[in-house]
């Protein structure tokens, strides 16, 4: 029995499901033909001579199966139990039609000899055809259910991806305003102190930095080298404020510079280092940015800064910036180990260290 029409079960690729139905229908028809040939051969009937009658019978049943399948497609929104009941009812109704087709074809073949109606043979054909049509219906419903499950899984995966992207965008939007407000406050302070030239340099630096960062896709990844170059632009703004007090040390292994990281990942870490460390430390303050590749293809990145006293280290670990970094890493690398750890790095210094899979 061959099912040859194009349709799909709810959401999902039409061509793929149609192809599966055609293959299943042709396979089912071939199995029926082989079984019928074996049974007729065991009964002493030449399977070659009866090939045409068997093909005609299978073709008639195929037309009935197509009708049943079309109805099952139309009621695909119903529960599986209701569709199974409908398949049973349609199989019972279609089986006598198949038996009449079989009797009529036999009458045409032996015409003009009369063909007496044999109730016992008619009942056997009805029972066999009912089981045949219902068997096909069960196979089709199983295939339809499988396709619907796959479509639901694809839809769920798409929804999860959209939710992850929305989360990443929300976290990114929290980073940019935080940096902007801090920088504007710094510029305002310089203006109040009469440092107009320094304020002007910061405005120009801020404009250039924002022009670059606002053009970034918050879902994109950057090579770590490019990310650090962006942060150097930001640090130049801060160096204008702190003059000779701030020094920056970059210690990034050459191989680590190729690693892909979320855009502006380091921004909140450096902001915290400036705000809670450098700004509160009297005298010269060194800020260190480093990265290396550790065993197990793990990328480690750190930002280290001074703190004025032991109690200040605790403050550095607080704030939405560090939480955002940890959440961005988890969302960017689902199923992989990531971390955002904060702790002392020696006398009067603290470090925030990130770990994530090394990707290029």
CORDAKA-V858021 format. One record per run of one state. SS is the DSSP state (a for helix, b for strand, c for the rest). FROM is the first residue (numbers start at 1). LEN is the number of residues. Records with the same first field share a line. If there is no record, write none. Layout:
SS: FROM-LEN  FROM-LEN
This chain:
c: 1-13  43-8  75-5  111-8  193-3  215-6  253-1  259-1  263-4  279-6  295-3  307-3  317-3  333-6  345-4  358-3
a: 14-29  51-24  80-31  119-74  196-19  224-22  254-5  267-12  310-7  320-13
b: 221-3  246-7  260-3  285-10  298-9  339-6  349-9
